[in-house]
Amino acid sequence: MIAAKPRPTAATGPAGHPVLPALLSRPYPAVMGVLNVTPDSFSDGGQFAAPEHALAQARRMIAEGADIIDIGAESTRPYGSEPISAKEELQRLQPVLPDVVALGIPVSIDSMKSAVVTWALDQGATIANDVWGLQRDSGMAGLVAERGTSVIIMHNRDSADPAIDIMQDIVDFFAHSLDIAAKAGISPDKIVLDPGIGFGKTPEQSMTALARLGELQSFGLPLLVGASRKRFISTVTPSEPHQRLGGSIAAHLLAARNGARIIRAHDVAETAQALRVEAAIREQE
């Protein structure tokens, strides 16, 4: 087991998280529904780029049991995504995000740009989901601290390196991100950690991160896992993204057993059912 590096401030447990205290204290994880309003998502290929389709999908996921809607307008797929400007990202979000917020459940903004996150928070989003863990945009940490919003810090790398110890890399990355957060004045009880399954990792390293997820509980912060439809599944059983429901659920059930308190998924109904049934069975142990 890898020990986490000491941090300047102590964290509170999951039950003290300011946005989702009730959800994070349940016997099963909260489900974060993925809403991509991009034309080039790896998993849904622009299916929800039209505002009316995106809003209908948000309503559908809420009906299926989503506790959070995570909306993103720039593809951050690990392989082959093209960066876009903040202006273009906002143009995709503006017809959709306010209406999603109005549906009444917490909304997270999946963006690595502080300008985009600023706008989304102004519209009522309550969580910043940064796939670069406060380390890419120098304005992100200050914004999160100033607004007092919750933030998801995800591990990432520019490229995969099969030679490295991926768990040590994740721990070191989180330690650096948490130092940035502490210096900016972000309260630890507003931080969620995400090991970034599929990002800057070989398929084997993604599976290692899932198998050893419990080691990251040493940070004392809620853990989020998003293994939904990820490429590592196809290395076990060859499949296209839309054919990876079984593998996604298997990974997420293991993540829940290893301490994940939020599961980010495309297939909300099936994921929510699996998590609740698994928790009910465990109660009989």
C-alpha positions as CSV (number, residue, x, y, z in Angstrom):
1,M,0.0,0.0,0.0
2,I,1.2,3.5,-0.8
3,A,0.9,6.1,1.9
4,A,-0.5,9.4,0.9
5,K,1.8,12.4,1.5
6,P,0.8,14.7,4.4
7,R,-1.3,17.7,3.6
8,P,-1.4,21.1,5.2
9,T,-4.9,20.7,6.4
10,A,-7.1,17.8,7.5
11,A,-10.1,16.7,5.6
12,T,-13.5,15.9,6.9
13,G,-15.2,12.6,6.0
14,P,-17.7,12.1,3.2
15,A,-20.6,12.8,5.4
16,G,-19.4,16.4,5.8
17,H,-19.3,17.2,2.1
18,P,-21.2,20.4,1.6
19,V,-23.1,19.7,-1.6
20,L,-24.1,16.1,-1.1
21,P,-24.0,15.2,2.6
22,A,-27.1,13.0,2.5
23,L,-26.1,11.2,-0.7
24,L,-22.5,10.5,0.5
25,S,-23.7,9.0,3.8
26,R,-26.0,6.4,2.1
27,P,-25.0,2.7,2.0
28,Y,-24.5,3.0,-1.8
29,P,-22.7,5.6,-3.9
30,A,-24.3,8.5,-5.6
31,V,-24.7,8.2,-9.3
32,M,-23.4,11.0,-11.5
33,G,-25.1,11.0,-15.0
34,V,-22.9,11.9,-17.9
35,L,-24.3,14.6,-20.3
36,N,-22.0,15.3,-23.2
37,V,-23.1,18.2,-25.4
38,T,-20.2,17.6,-27.8
39,P,-20.1,16.4,-31.4
40,D,-17.1,14.1,-30.7
41,S,-17.6,12.2,-27.5
42,F,-16.0,8.8,-27.5
43,S,-19.2,7.2,-26.1
44,D,-22.2,8.8,-27.7
45,G,-20.7,10.6,-30.7
46,G,-22.7,13.8,-30.5
47,Q,-26.0,12.2,-29.7
48,F,-26.9,15.0,-27.3
49,A,-25.3,18.0,-29.0
50,A,-28.7,19.4,-29.9
51,P,-30.1,21.3,-26.8
52,E,-33.5,19.6,-26.9
53,H,-31.9,16.2,-27.0
54,A,-29.5,17.1,-24.1
55,L,-32.4,18.3,-21.9
56,A,-34.4,15.2,-22.7
57,Q,-31.5,13.1,-21.7
58,A,-31.0,15.0,-18.5
59,R,-34.6,14.4,-17.6
60,R,-34.3,10.8,-18.5
61,M,-31.2,10.3,-16.3
62,I,-32.9,12.0,-13.3
63,A,-35.9,9.7,-13.7
64,E,-33.6,6.7,-13.8
65,G,-31.9,7.6,-10.6
66,A,-29.1,10.1,-11.3
67,D,-28.2,12.2,-8.2
68,I,-25.9,14.6,-10.1
69,I,-25.8,15.7,-13.8
70,D,-22.2,16.2,-15.1
71,I,-22.4,18.4,-18.2
72,G,-19.4,18.9,-20.5
73,A,-19.1,20.7,-23.8
74,E,-15.5,19.8,-24.7
75,S,-14.5,16.2,-25.4
76,T,-11.8,15.2,-22.9
77,R,-11.6,11.6,-24.3
78,P,-8.1,10.3,-23.7
79,Y,-7.4,9.4,-27.3
80,G,-7.9,11.8,-30.2
81,S,-9.9,14.7,-28.6
82,E,-9.4,18.2,-30.1
83,P,-9.2,21.2,-27.8
84,I,-11.7,24.0,-28.4
85,S,-11.8,27.6,-27.2
86,A,-13.7,28.8,-24.2
87,K,-16.0,30.8,-26.5
88,E,-17.0,27.6,-28.4
89,E,-17.4,25.7,-25.2
90,L,-19.7,28.3,-23.9
91,Q,-21.7,28.4,-27.1
92,R,-22.5,24.7,-26.6
93,L,-23.4,25.1,-23.0
94,Q,-25.5,28.3,-23.1
95,P,-28.6,26.7,-24.6
96,V,-28.5,23.7,-22.3
97,L,-26.9,24.2,-18.8
98,P,-29.4,26.7,-17.3
99,D,-32.3,24.5,-18.2
100,V,-30.5,21.5,-16.7
101,V,-29.9,23.4,-13.5
102,A,-33.6,24.2,-13.4
103,L,-34.4,20.5,-13.2
104,G,-33.5,20.7,-9.5
105,I,-30.6,18.3,-8.8
106,P,-26.9,19.2,-8.4
107,V,-25.1,20.0,-11.7
108,S,-21.4,19.7,-12.1
109,I,-19.5,21.5,-14.9
110,D,-16.9,19.3,-16.6
111,S,-14.4,21.8,-17.8
112,M,-10.7,22.5,-17.5
113,K,-11.2,26.3,-18.2
114,S,-11.9,28.7,-15.3
115,A,-13.7,31.1,-17.6
116,V,-16.2,28.3,-18.5
117,V,-16.6,27.2,-14.9
118,T,-17.2,30.8,-13.8
119,W,-20.1,31.1,-16.2
120,A,-21.5,27.7,-15.2
121,L,-21.4,28.6,-11.5
122,D,-23.2,31.9,-12.3
123,Q,-26.0,29.8,-13.9
124,G,-26.3,27.6,-10.8
125,A,-23.9,24.7,-11.2
126,T,-22.6,23.6,-7.9
127,I,-19.6,21.4,-8.6
128,A,-16.4,22.1,-10.7
129,N,-15.2,18.9,-12.4
130,D,-11.6,19.5,-13.4
131,V,-9.9,16.7,-15.4
132,W,-6.6,18.3,-14.7
133,G,-7.0,18.5,-11.0
134,L,-6.3,22.3,-10.6
135,Q,-3.0,21.9,-12.4
136,R,-3.7,23.1,-15.9
137,D,-5.6,26.4,-15.6
138,S,-3.9,28.7,-13.0
139,G,-7.1,30.5,-12.3
140,M,-9.1,27.4,-11.4
141,A,-8.1,27.0,-7.7
142,G,-8.7,30.7,-6.9
143,L,-12.1,30.6,-8.5
144,V,-13.1,27.5,-6.6
145,A,-11.9,29.0,-3.4
146,E,-13.6,32.4,-4.0
147,R,-16.9,30.8,-4.9
148,G,-16.8,28.2,-2.1
149,T,-17.9,25.5,-4.6
150,S,-17.1,21.9,-4.5
151,V,-14.4,20.5,-6.8
152,I,-13.6,17.2,-8.3
153,I,-9.8,16.8,-8.7
154,M,-9.0,14.2,-11.3
155,H,-5.6,12.5,-11.9
156,N,-4.4,12.9,-15.5
157,R,-1.2,12.6,-17.6
158,D,-0.4,13.9,-21.1
159,S,0.4,10.4,-22.1
160,A,0.5,6.9,-20.7
161,D,3.8,5.4,-19.5
162,P,3.6,1.7,-18.9
163,A,6.9,1.8,-17.0
164,I,5.7,4.0,-14.1
165,D,4.1,2.9,-10.8
166,I,0.7,4.3,-11.6
167,M,-0.6,4.3,-8.0
168,Q,2.5,6.3,-6.8
169,D,1.9,8.7,-9.7
170,I,-1.7,9.2,-8.7
171,V,-0.8,9.8,-5.1
172,D,1.9,12.3,-6.0
173,F,-0.5,14.1,-8.4
174,F,-3.2,14.4,-5.7
175,A,-0.6,15.6,-3.2
176,H,0.4,18.4,-5.6
177,S,-3.3,19.3,-6.4
178,L,-4.2,19.4,-2.7
179,D,-1.3,21.6,-2.0
180,I,-2.5,24.0,-4.7
181,A,-6.0,23.8,-3.2
182,A,-4.7,24.5,0.3
183,K,-2.7,27.5,-0.8
184,A,-5.7,28.9,-2.7
185,G,-7.9,28.5,0.4
186,I,-10.2,25.7,-0.8
187,S,-11.7,23.9,2.1
188,P,-10.9,20.2,2.2
189,D,-14.5,19.3,2.8
190,K,-15.3,20.6,-0.7
191,I,-12.9,18.3,-2.5
192,V,-13.6,14.9,-4.2
193,L,-10.8,12.9,-5.7
194,D,-11.0,11.0,-9.0
195,P,-8.2,8.6,-10.1
196,G,-9.1,9.3,-13.8
197,I,-9.7,5.8,-15.2
198,G,-8.5,5.8,-18.8
199,F,-6.7,9.1,-18.6
200,G,-3.0,9.0,-19.1
201,K,-3.0,5.3,-18.3
202,T,-2.6,2.0,-20.1
203,P,-5.6,-0.3,-19.9
204,E,-3.6,-2.4,-17.3
205,Q,-2.9,0.8,-15.2
206,S,-6.6,1.7,-15.3
207,M,-7.4,-1.8,-13.9
208,T,-4.7,-1.4,-11.3
209,A,-6.2,1.9,-10.2
210,L,-9.6,0.2,-9.8
211,A,-8.1,-2.8,-8.0
212,R,-6.2,-0.6,-5.5
213,L,-8.7,2.2,-5.2
214,G,-8.9,1.6,-1.5
215,E,-5.4,2.9,-1.0
216,L,-6.6,6.4,-1.9
217,Q,-8.9,6.5,1.1
218,S,-5.8,7.5,3.0
219,F,-6.5,11.1,1.8
220,G,-9.7,11.1,3.9
221,L,-11.7,12.6,1.0
222,P,-14.6,11.2,-1.0
223,L,-13.6,9.2,-4.1
224,L,-15.3,9.4,-7.5
225,V,-14.9,6.7,-10.2
226,G,-15.9,7.0,-13.8
227,A,-15.1,3.7,-15.6
228,S,-18.2,3.9,-17.8
229,R,-17.6,2.4,-21.3
230,K,-13.8,3.0,-21.0
231,R,-11.4,1.4,-23.4
232,F,-9.8,-1.0,-20.8
233,I,-13.0,-3.0,-20.9
234,S,-12.4,-3.9,-24.6
235,T,-9.0,-5.3,-23.8
236,V,-10.7,-7.9,-21.6
237,T,-13.6,-8.6,-23.9
238,P,-13.4,-6.9,-27.4
239,S,-16.3,-4.4,-27.7
240,E,-17.3,-1.0,-28.9
241,P,-18.2,1.7,-26.3
242,H,-22.0,1.1,-26.5
243,Q,-21.3,-2.7,-25.9
244,R,-19.5,-2.2,-22.5
245,L,-22.4,-2.0,-20.1
246,G,-21.5,-5.3,-18.4
247,G,-17.8,-4.3,-18.0
248,S,-18.8,-0.8,-16.7
249,I,-21.0,-2.2,-14.0
250,A,-18.4,-4.8,-13.0
251,A,-15.8,-2.1,-12.6
252,H,-18.2,0.2,-10.7
253,L,-19.4,-2.5,-8.3
254,L,-15.7,-3.2,-7.5
255,A,-15.1,0.6,-7.1
256,A,-18.0,0.9,-4.7
257,R,-16.7,-2.0,-2.6
258,N,-13.3,-0.3,-2.6
259,G,-14.6,3.0,-1.3
260,A,-16.0,5.0,-4.2
261,R,-18.8,7.3,-3.0
262,I,-19.7,8.7,-6.4
263,I,-20.0,6.7,-9.6
264,R,-19.9,8.6,-13.0
265,A,-21.9,6.7,-15.6
266,H,-23.6,6.9,-19.0
267,D,-26.1,4.1,-18.2
268,V,-27.8,5.5,-15.2
269,A,-30.7,3.1,-14.6
270,E,-28.6,0.0,-14.8
271,T,-25.8,1.5,-12.7
272,A,-28.1,2.7,-10.0
273,Q,-29.9,-0.6,-9.8
274,A,-26.6,-2.5,-9.6
275,L,-25.2,-0.3,-6.8
276,R,-28.4,-0.6,-4.7
277,V,-28.7,-4.3,-5.1
278,E,-25.0,-4.8,-4.3
279,A,-25.4,-2.7,-1.1
280,A,-28.6,-4.6,-0.1
281,I,-26.8,-7.9,-0.5
282,R,-23.8,-6.7,1.5
283,E,-26.2,-5.8,4.4
284,Q,-26.9,-9.5,4.7
285,E,-23.3,-10.5,5.2
